[in-house]
Amino acid sequence: MSRLPTVTGREAIKAFEGHGFSVARIKGSHHIMKKEGHRYRLSVVVHGNKNLKPGTLSDLIKAAGLTVDEFIALL
């Protein structure tokens, strides 16, 4: 298993879009993403160029049904 990358919220959104998720709505700094037929919605925080915290990114990757290696490939 690869090490978690350091990414911003915008970079994470682009990677999840590559996996079929799309931004359903934006509420403040939270971008809510959904995928047709997928159980979970992803709430990605975008604060300018600040990086996502490792625990937050790890939870998002798991909720999307991806492995860290698959996520890195989408970047």
N, C-alpha and C positions, 0 to 999 in steps of 0.2 A: 504494500500500500504506500502510495506516495504521500509526501508531506503536503499539508494544506498550503495553497498559494496565498499570497497577499493581494487582494483585489478590492477595488472600490465597488460601491453599490451599482454604478452604471455598468462596470465590466461584468458583474454578476448577472445583471439583467440581460445583457447581450448573450451571455453563455446560456442562460435558461431559455431565451428565445430560440436559440439553436437546437434546443431539445423539444421544441413545440409549445412552450408556454408563451402567453402573450399578456401584456399589461391590460388588466380589466378596468382598473381605475387608480387614481392617485389621490390619496388622502394625506395632505400635509407632505411630509418627507417619506411616507411609506407608499411604495409602489406595489399594489396588489396584483399578483400574477395568477392566471389560471390556465388549465389545459383541459381540453375536451376529454371527458372520460377518466380524468385523474381525480383521485379522492381528495387531495389536499390543495389548498391555495397557498401561495408563497407570499410573504410580506417582506419585501426587500427595502431596507432603509437606505436612502440616498442623501448624504450630507456632503455635498460638494465633492472634493477630492479625498475625503477621509476614507480610510480602509475599513472594511467590515471586520468586526472582532472575530477571532477564530471560532469561538463557540457558536456564534450566530451563523457564520458561513457553514459550519459543519451541520448544524440543524437544517439549514435550507437545502443542502445537498442531499441529506437523508430523506427529507420530505419530498424532494423531487424524484426520488427513486434512483438516484445516481450513486456511483462510487466516486471517490476523489479522483481517480485516474480518468474516468469518463468526463468529469467536470473539467479537468485540466485540458483534455482534448478539445472541448468545446470553446475554450478561451481563444 
